[in-house]
Amino acid sequence: MNQEIYQLFRKYQQNKCGREDALRVLDLVEQGEFQAEWEAALDADETEVLLLDESVSGMTSAESEALRMRILRSAQATRRKERNVKVHRLRYIRYAAAAVLLIGLAFSGYFWLFQSDDRADTIYGIVPGGHRATLALTDGRVVLLSESQEGIVVTKDMLMYGDGTEILESLGSPALSVPLMTLSTPKGGTYQATLSDGSRVWLNAGSTLKYPSRFGDAERIVELEGEAFFEIKEQKIKAQGQANAMGDLSIKHKDDVLSAFKVVTKDQTVEVLGTQFNISAYADEPEIKTTLVEGSVKISNLTSHDMRILNPNEQAIVHGPQVEIRKIDVTSYVAWKNGLFDFNTLSLEEAMRQIARWYDIEVVYENGIPDNVVLRGKMERDLSFQTVLEILQRLNLDYRMEAERRLVVLNNKNR
């Protein structure tokens, strides 16, 4: 083993490299001749961790991230070449090496951005989520939407996929004769919808969005169960009489009024004009979280009638009659829209619920929830389930898989 190269890799993984050393690491990893040193550095018994949002000295955050992703991909490519020599090495999870690199993995449970190009790896018949959804119409028809498409678009004339393919062409009746639509994603599904006003909605796994085929002039209202990211367009309507009553976000400008857009969930109503925000309102979560990226929204608690105004980089948490406003980093809460899990703000139980929804599994706990395992970091949502289990195993999370897609998390308190 080349000790000089090994120490350089350790220095990089501890986030102690400047620009020159980091570029040398990239060159060495791309050569593919020092995999043993790289692996040994990963397995070193150290507590220092390398986090995605830390910049290399002398580089901007964007440059640092781009460099690190190149290093990660190059190291993965070398590992895949070696893995092809022994094709059976990854077939049994308990005896396999990790399918992706765990950069800076330490006892604290921190990890790097996991990435995998090998989507074919499956275990127990469980695969990552994808573009899966159904569209239910009020006349009883249910359309199974194409998995090869990412979303649907409602225009004045038709209902179609994003590439212009008409959805209901084979069913005969025109879509716009149906006043209400229900877009539903199963566990392991995600889909987009462009509404008739041009607003866009990204629906996360296990979620339902009810909306009209076209909005009226007076108001725009949709209903949400689950999680969705909204990008709302301003819509002007002709003013009639005075501006709306106090508390309504509609604004009068000379001859036009900006129409408010309302999202109704179980315990709250969110009212906006034109903005970007995320709402998480799953039935199995104890709280509703509304995260504002830009613009302004009004939160109305349907139990206590408490109303709050949310500003960018703020989150409203509704729990029963209570509303709490806090400052946050919005990127963690909209990561799912960009194809990532971000566990940096989550408890183990919250993180496992996200994994369960995306991979369509059931997670149960034997002897309670472990308090000695902490997940911190980011993980791509297209990883095979086998890879996810390997990551959990490396983080000292004990488990067993049972029938019916059930993952049992073991709490070995005396470990």
C-alpha positions as CSV (number, residue, x, y, z in Angstrom):
1,M,0.0,0.0,0.0
2,N,1.2,3.5,-0.9
3,Q,1.2,5.3,2.5
4,E,1.5,8.7,0.9
5,I,-1.6,8.2,-1.3
6,Y,-3.5,6.7,1.6
7,Q,-2.7,9.7,3.9
8,L,-3.8,12.1,1.1
9,F,-7.1,10.2,0.7
10,R,-7.6,10.4,4.5
11,K,-6.9,14.1,4.4
12,Y,-9.5,14.6,1.7
13,Q,-12.1,12.6,3.4
14,Q,-11.6,14.6,6.6
15,N,-12.2,17.8,4.6
16,K,-8.6,19.1,5.2
17,C,-7.6,19.4,1.5
18,G,-7.0,22.6,-0.3
19,R,-7.6,23.1,-4.0
20,E,-4.3,21.6,-5.2
21,D,-4.6,18.5,-3.1
22,A,-8.2,18.0,-4.0
23,L,-7.4,18.1,-7.7
24,R,-4.6,15.6,-7.1
25,V,-7.1,13.3,-5.4
26,L,-9.4,13.6,-8.5
27,D,-6.5,12.7,-10.8
28,L,-5.5,9.7,-8.7
29,V,-9.0,8.3,-8.4
30,E,-9.6,8.8,-12.1
31,Q,-6.5,6.7,-12.8
32,G,-8.1,3.8,-11.0
33,E,-4.8,2.5,-9.7
34,F,-5.2,3.2,-6.0
35,Q,-8.5,1.5,-5.1
36,A,-6.9,-0.3,-2.2
37,E,-5.7,2.9,-0.7
38,W,-9.1,4.5,-1.3
39,E,-11.0,1.6,0.4
40,A,-8.6,1.5,3.3
41,A,-9.1,5.2,3.9
42,L,-12.9,4.7,3.9
43,D,-12.6,2.0,6.4
44,A,-10.2,3.8,8.7
45,D,-11.4,4.0,12.3
46,E,-11.8,7.7,12.6
47,T,-14.6,10.1,13.7
48,E,-14.1,12.9,11.3
49,V,-16.8,13.2,8.7
50,L,-17.1,14.9,5.3
51,L,-20.4,16.6,4.7
52,L,-21.8,17.5,1.3
53,D,-22.2,21.2,2.2
54,E,-18.6,21.8,3.3
55,S,-16.5,23.5,0.6
56,V,-12.9,22.6,-0.3
57,S,-10.5,25.4,0.8
58,G,-9.9,27.7,-2.2
59,M,-13.1,26.6,-4.0
60,T,-16.6,27.9,-4.2
61,S,-19.4,25.6,-2.9
62,A,-20.4,24.8,-6.5
63,E,-16.9,24.0,-7.5
64,S,-16.4,21.8,-4.5
65,E,-19.6,19.9,-5.1
66,A,-18.8,19.3,-8.8
67,L,-15.3,18.1,-7.9
68,R,-16.5,15.8,-5.2
69,M,-19.1,14.3,-7.5
70,R,-16.5,13.6,-10.2
71,I,-14.3,11.9,-7.6
72,L,-17.3,9.9,-6.3
73,R,-18.3,8.8,-9.8
74,S,-14.7,7.9,-10.8
75,A,-14.3,5.8,-7.7
76,Q,-17.6,4.1,-8.3
77,A,-16.6,3.3,-11.9
78,T,-13.4,1.6,-10.8
79,R,-15.4,-0.4,-8.2
80,R,-17.9,-1.5,-10.8
81,K,-15.1,-2.7,-13.1
82,E,-13.7,-4.8,-10.3
83,R,-17.2,-6.0,-9.4
84,N,-17.8,-7.4,-12.9
85,V,-15.0,-10.0,-12.3
86,K,-17.1,-11.5,-9.5
87,V,-20.7,-11.0,-10.6
88,H,-22.1,-12.9,-7.7
89,R,-20.4,-10.7,-5.0
90,L,-23.4,-8.5,-4.5
91,R,-26.2,-11.1,-4.6
92,Y,-26.3,-11.8,-0.8
93,I,-26.7,-8.7,1.2
94,R,-25.1,-9.9,4.5
95,Y,-21.9,-10.9,2.8
96,A,-21.6,-8.3,0.1
97,A,-19.4,-5.3,0.0
98,A,-21.2,-1.9,-0.3
99,A,-22.5,-1.2,-3.8
100,V,-21.6,2.5,-3.4
101,L,-18.9,4.4,-1.7
102,L,-19.6,5.5,1.8
103,I,-17.5,8.7,2.0
104,G,-16.5,9.6,5.5
105,L,-18.7,7.0,7.2
106,A,-18.1,7.2,10.9
107,F,-19.5,6.0,14.2
108,S,-21.7,9.1,14.4
109,G,-23.8,7.8,11.5
110,Y,-22.9,10.6,9.0
111,F,-22.6,9.7,5.3
112,W,-22.0,11.3,1.9
113,L,-24.3,11.7,-1.0
114,F,-24.9,8.1,-2.1
115,Q,-25.2,7.6,-5.8
116,S,-25.7,4.5,-8.0
117,D,-26.1,4.0,-11.7
118,D,-26.9,0.3,-11.3
119,R,-30.7,0.4,-11.1
120,A,-31.0,-3.3,-12.0
121,D,-29.9,-4.5,-8.5
122,T,-33.1,-5.7,-6.7
123,I,-33.7,-7.7,-3.6
124,Y,-37.0,-9.2,-2.4
125,G,-38.5,-7.8,-5.6
126,I,-38.3,-4.3,-4.2
127,V,-37.2,-1.5,-6.6
128,P,-37.0,2.3,-6.2
129,G,-40.0,4.4,-6.9
130,G,-40.7,6.0,-10.3
131,H,-43.3,7.9,-12.3
132,R,-46.4,6.1,-11.2
133,A,-49.9,7.6,-10.7
134,T,-53.6,7.3,-11.5
135,L,-56.0,9.9,-12.5
136,A,-59.6,9.5,-11.3
137,L,-62.5,11.4,-12.9
138,T,-65.8,12.2,-11.3
139,D,-67.7,10.0,-13.8
140,G,-66.0,6.9,-12.3
141,R,-63.2,6.4,-14.9
142,V,-59.7,5.8,-13.6
143,V,-56.7,6.3,-15.9
144,L,-53.5,4.5,-15.2
145,L,-50.9,7.1,-16.2
146,S,-47.8,6.1,-18.2
147,E,-44.6,5.3,-16.3
148,S,-42.6,6.6,-19.2
149,Q,-44.0,10.1,-18.7
150,E,-43.2,12.5,-15.9
151,G,-46.5,14.5,-15.7
152,I,-49.8,15.7,-17.1
153,V,-50.9,19.0,-18.4
154,V,-54.3,20.6,-18.4
155,T,-54.9,23.2,-21.1
156,K,-58.1,25.0,-22.3
157,D,-58.6,22.3,-24.9
158,M,-57.4,19.0,-23.6
159,L,-55.7,16.8,-21.0
160,M,-52.3,15.5,-22.1
161,Y,-48.9,14.3,-21.1
162,G,-46.0,16.7,-21.0
163,D,-44.9,15.7,-24.5
164,G,-48.3,16.5,-26.0
165,T,-49.8,13.0,-26.1
166,E,-53.5,13.2,-25.4
167,I,-54.4,11.1,-22.4
168,L,-58.1,10.3,-22.9
169,E,-58.0,9.8,-26.6
170,S,-58.8,6.1,-26.4
171,L,-61.6,6.6,-23.9
172,G,-63.7,8.8,-26.1
173,S,-65.1,11.6,-23.8
174,P,-63.1,14.8,-23.7
175,A,-61.4,15.5,-20.4
176,L,-62.6,19.0,-19.9
177,S,-66.2,17.8,-19.6
178,V,-65.2,16.4,-16.2
179,P,-65.1,19.2,-13.5
180,L,-62.9,17.5,-10.9
181,M,-59.8,15.3,-11.2
182,T,-57.9,13.3,-8.5
183,L,-54.3,12.6,-9.2
184,S,-52.9,9.9,-6.9
185,T,-49.5,8.4,-6.5
186,P,-49.0,5.1,-4.7
187,K,-46.1,4.3,-2.4
188,G,-43.1,4.3,-4.7
189,G,-44.7,6.8,-7.1
190,T,-44.2,10.4,-8.0
191,Y,-45.9,12.6,-10.7
192,Q,-46.2,16.2,-11.9
193,A,-49.3,18.1,-12.9
194,T,-49.5,21.4,-14.7
195,L,-52.9,23.0,-13.8
196,S,-55.1,25.0,-16.1
197,D,-53.8,28.3,-14.8
198,G,-50.2,27.2,-15.6
199,S,-49.3,26.4,-12.0
200,R,-47.2,23.3,-11.5
201,V,-47.4,20.7,-8.8
202,W,-44.9,17.9,-8.0
203,L,-46.6,15.0,-6.1
204,N,-44.5,12.9,-3.8
205,A,-45.1,9.2,-3.0
206,G,-48.4,8.1,-1.4
207,S,-50.1,11.4,-2.1
208,T,-53.4,12.7,-3.5
209,L,-54.2,16.0,-5.2
210,K,-57.8,16.9,-6.0
211,Y,-58.3,19.8,-8.5
212,P,-60.7,21.1,-11.1
213,S,-60.1,20.6,-14.8
214,R,-60.3,24.4,-15.0
215,F,-60.4,27.1,-12.4
216,G,-63.3,29.6,-12.1
217,D,-62.7,33.3,-12.0
218,A,-63.5,33.7,-8.3
219,E,-61.0,31.3,-6.7
220,R,-58.5,28.5,-7.2
221,I,-58.7,25.7,-4.7
222,V,-57.1,22.3,-4.6
223,E,-57.0,19.6,-1.9
224,L,-53.9,17.7,-0.8
225,E,-53.2,14.6,1.2
226,G,-49.6,13.6,1.5
227,E,-46.8,15.8,0.1
228,A,-46.4,18.2,-2.8
229,F,-44.3,21.0,-4.1
230,F,-46.2,23.9,-5.6
231,E,-45.0,26.5,-8.1
232,I,-48.0,28.9,-8.3
233,K,-48.5,31.4,-11.1
234,E,-50.1,34.7,-10.5
235,Q,-53.6,35.0,-12.1
236,K,-55.3,38.3,-12.7
237,I,-59.1,38.5,-12.8
238,K,-61.4,41.4,-13.4
239,A,-62.2,43.4,-10.3
240,Q,-65.8,43.4,-9.1
241,G,-66.6,46.0,-6.5
242,Q,-64.3,46.3,-3.6
243,A,-61.2,44.2,-2.9
244,N,-61.9,41.0,-0.8
245,A,-62.5,41.2,2.9
246,M,-59.8,41.5,5.5
247,G,-57.5,38.5,5.8
248,D,-57.8,37.5,2.1
249,L,-54.6,37.7,0.1
250,S,-56.3,38.8,-3.1
251,I,-55.0,42.2,-4.1
252,K,-56.7,44.9,-6.2
253,H,-54.6,46.7,-8.8
254,K,-56.6,49.3,-10.7
255,D,-58.8,47.1,-13.0
256,D,-57.3,43.7,-12.0
257,V,-57.3,41.5,-8.9
258,L,-54.6,38.9,-8.2
259,S,-56.5,35.7,-7.6
260,A,-55.5,33.7,-4.5
261,F,-54.6,30.1,-4.8
262,K,-55.7,27.9,-1.8
263,V,-54.4,24.4,-0.8
264,V,-56.6,22.7,1.7
265,T,-55.3,19.8,3.9
266,K,-56.7,18.0,6.9
267,D,-55.9,20.7,9.5
268,Q,-55.0,23.8,7.5
269,T,-55.5,26.0,4.5
270,V,-52.6,27.6,2.7
271,E,-53.4,30.7,0.7
272,V,-50.9,32.2,-1.9
273,L,-50.8,34.5,-4.9
274,G,-47.7,33.5,-6.8
275,T,-45.0,31.6,-5.0
276,Q,-43.1,28.3,-4.5
277,F,-43.7,26.2,-1.4
278,N,-43.8,22.6,-0.2
279,I,-46.5,21.0,2.0
280,S,-46.1,17.7,3.8
281,A,-49.5,16.5,5.2
282,Y,-49.3,12.8,5.4
283,A,-51.9,11.0,7.5
284,D,-49.1,9.0,9.4
285,E,-47.2,12.1,10.3
286,P,-48.0,13.9,13.6
287,E,-47.6,17.4,12.0
288,I,-48.2,19.3,8.8
289,K,-45.2,21.2,7.6
290,T,-45.4,24.0,5.1
291,T,-42.1,25.3,3.8
292,L,-41.8,28.5,1.8
293,V,-39.1,28.8,-0.9
294,E,-40.2,32.2,-2.3
295,G,-43.1,34.6,-2.2
296,S,-45.5,34.8,0.7
297,V,-48.3,32.5,2.0
298,K,-50.9,32.7,4.7
299,I,-51.4,29.6,7.0
300,S,-54.9,29.2,8.5
301,N,-55.3,26.5,11.3
302,L,-58.7,25.0,10.7
303,T,-59.0,24.0,14.4
304,S,-58.0,27.2,16.2
305,H,-58.5,29.6,13.3
306,D,-55.0,30.9,14.1
307,M,-53.6,32.7,11.0
308,R,-49.9,33.3,10.2
309,I,-47.9,34.9,7.4
310,L,-45.0,32.8,6.2
311,N,-41.9,34.4,4.7
312,P,-39.1,32.8,2.5
313,N,-36.9,30.3,4.4
314,E,-39.6,29.8,7.0
315,Q,-41.6,26.7,7.9
316,A,-45.0,26.5,9.6
317,I,-45.7,23.5,11.7
318,V,-49.3,22.7,12.4
319,H,-50.0,20.3,15.3
320,G,-53.6,20.2,16.3
321,P,-54.6,23.8,17.2
322,Q,-51.0,25.0,17.4
323,V,-49.0,26.8,14.7
324,E,-45.2,27.2,15.1
325,I,-43.1,29.3,12.7
326,R,-39.4,28.6,12.5
327,K,-36.4,29.5,10.3
328,I,-35.0,26.6,8.2
329,D,-32.8,25.7,5.3
330,V,-35.4,25.0,2.6
331,T,-33.2,22.7,0.6
332,S,-33.6,19.8,3.0
333,Y,-37.4,19.9,2.7
334,V,-37.6,20.1,-1.1
335,A,-34.8,17.6,-1.8
336,W,-37.3,14.9,-2.8
337,K,-38.4,17.0,-5.7
338,N,-34.8,16.9,-7.0
339,G,-34.4,13.2,-6.6
340,L,-32.8,13.1,-3.2
341,F,-33.4,12.0,0.4
342,D,-32.1,14.5,2.8
343,F,-31.9,13.1,6.3
344,N,-30.1,16.0,8.0
345,T,-33.1,17.3,9.8
346,L,-34.9,14.0,10.4
347,S,-35.2,11.5,13.3
348,L,-34.5,7.8,12.5
349,E,-38.3,7.2,12.5
350,E,-39.0,10.1,10.1
351,A,-36.2,8.9,7.8
352,M,-37.6,5.3,7.8
353,R,-41.1,6.5,6.9
354,Q,-39.7,8.3,3.9
355,I,-37.8,5.2,2.8
356,A,-41.0,3.1,3.4
357,R,-43.1,5.3,1.1
358,W,-40.6,5.4,-1.7
359,Y,-39.8,1.7,-1.8
360,D,-43.3,0.6,-0.9
361,I,-42.4,-1.4,2.2
362,E,-43.6,-1.6,5.7
363,V,-41.2,-0.7,8.5
364,V,-41.9,-2.1,12.0
365,Y,-39.8,-1.8,15.2
366,E,-39.0,-4.7,17.5
367,N,-38.4,-3.6,21.1
368,G,-38.8,0.1,20.2
369,I,-36.9,2.6,18.1
370,P,-33.1,2.4,18.4
371,D,-31.6,5.4,20.0
372,N,-28.0,4.6,19.0
373,V,-28.4,5.1,15.2
374,V,-28.5,8.6,13.6
375,L,-28.8,9.2,9.9
376,R,-27.2,12.4,8.6
377,G,-26.5,13.1,5.0
378,K,-28.1,12.8,1.5
379,M,-29.0,9.8,-0.6
380,E,-30.3,9.5,-4.2
381,R,-33.8,8.1,-4.5
382,D,-32.8,5.8,-7.4
383,L,-30.6,3.5,-5.4
384,S,-31.5,-0.1,-5.4
385,F,-33.2,-1.4,-2.2
386,Q,-30.2,-3.7,-1.8
387,T,-27.9,-0.7,-1.6
388,V,-30.2,1.0,0.9
389,L,-30.0,-2.0,3.2
390,E,-26.2,-2.1,2.9
391,I,-26.1,1.6,3.9
392,L,-28.3,0.9,6.9
393,Q,-26.1,-2.1,7.8
394,R,-23.0,0.0,7.7
395,L,-24.7,2.5,10.0
396,N,-25.1,-0.3,12.6
397,L,-28.8,-0.6,12.1
398,D,-29.8,-4.2,12.7
399,Y,-32.8,-5.5,10.8
400,R,-34.4,-8.6,9.2
401,M,-36.6,-8.8,6.1
402,E,-39.9,-10.7,6.3
403,A,-42.6,-11.6,3.9
404,E,-45.0,-9.0,2.5
405,R,-42.2,-6.5,2.1
406,R,-41.8,-6.0,5.8
407,L,-38.6,-4.6,7.2
408,V,-38.2,-5.3,10.9
409,V,-35.8,-2.9,12.7
410,L,-34.2,-4.5,15.7
411,N,-33.4,-2.6,18.8
412,N,-30.5,-4.4,20.4
413,K,-30.3,-2.3,23.5
414,N,-27.4,-4.3,25.1
415,R,-25.3,-4.1,21.9
